Structure formats: C-alpha cells, structure tokens
Amino acid sequence: MFDVGFLELLVVAVVALVVVGPERLPKLARTVGMWVGRGRRFISSVKEDIDREIKADELRQILAKQKQSNPLHEIVEDTKKNFADIKSETESAVNAATKPAPPQNDKS
C-alpha cells in the first residue's frame, strides 16, 4: 500500500525533531506508536472477522449443496424400509422354525 523507505522515515524524524522539539519528541513517539498499534490491532481483528464470515458462508453453501444432493429424509426412509424388510424376514424365519413339522408317513 504505502512504500515508505528508510530515507523517508529519516526525513519525517528530522522534521518532527525540528517542529516538536527534543523535549516532547519521546512522548510524541510513544503516542504515535500507541495509535499505530491500536490501528494494526483493529485492522487485524476486522480481517479475522471477515475471514470467519467467509468460512461460515462457505460452510453454509456446502451444507446446502449436501442437503440438495442427498436429503436426510431419504436416508431415514431407506433405513425404515430396510428395517421393515429385515423384520419381516426375521418373523417369517421364526414362524417357519416354530411351525410344527407335518407328520411323515413311513410306508415301507
């Protein structure tokens, strides 16, 4: 964004020394440093918030696509159908096992 080199910083420091004076320059430097730090922290927190919102939006889109491609109710219905099939097969096997066998006629 801003391309500030060493020479530019040196010129700003000399002008600040001449304008403000050597007595108040350390206090001014501390104040400027404090405001620059606050600005950086603010920008960093805004970037983190934006990144978090972008990731949340991407997650919402992924969930929406997944919901459209394989809805949960279809999975539940398939599971119920499979369970009903297994139940009916089990009941028929139990009924066949408990049903008395017909008497066998031995005609020899």
Rosetta blueprint (number, residue, H / E / L):
1 M L
2 F L
3 D L
4 V L
5 G L
6 F H
7 L H
8 E H
9 L H
10 L H
11 V H
12 V H
13 A H
14 V H
15 V H
16 A H
17 L H
18 V H
19 V H
20 V H
21 G L
22 P L
23 E L
24 R L
25 L H
26 P H
27 K H
28 L H
29 A H
30 R H
31 T H
32 V H
33 G H
34 M H
35 W H
36 V H
37 G H
38 R H
39 G H
40 R H
41 R H
42 F H
43 I H
44 S H
45 S H
46 V H
47 K H
48 E H
49 D H
50 I H
51 D H
52 R H
53 E H
54 I H
55 K H
56 A H
57 D H
58 E H
59 L H
60 R H
61 Q H
62 I H
63 L H
64 A H
65 K H
66 Q H
67 K H
68 Q H
69 S H
70 N L
71 P L
72 L H
73 H H
74 E H
75 I H
76 V H
77 E H
78 D H
79 T H
80 K H
81 K H
82 N H
83 F H
84 A H
85 D H
86 I H
87 K H
88 S H
89 E H
90 T H
91 E H
92 S H
93 A H
94 V H
95 N H
96 A H
97 A H
98 T H
99 K L
100 P L
101 A L
102 P L
103 P L
104 Q L
105 N L
106 D L
107 K L
108 S L
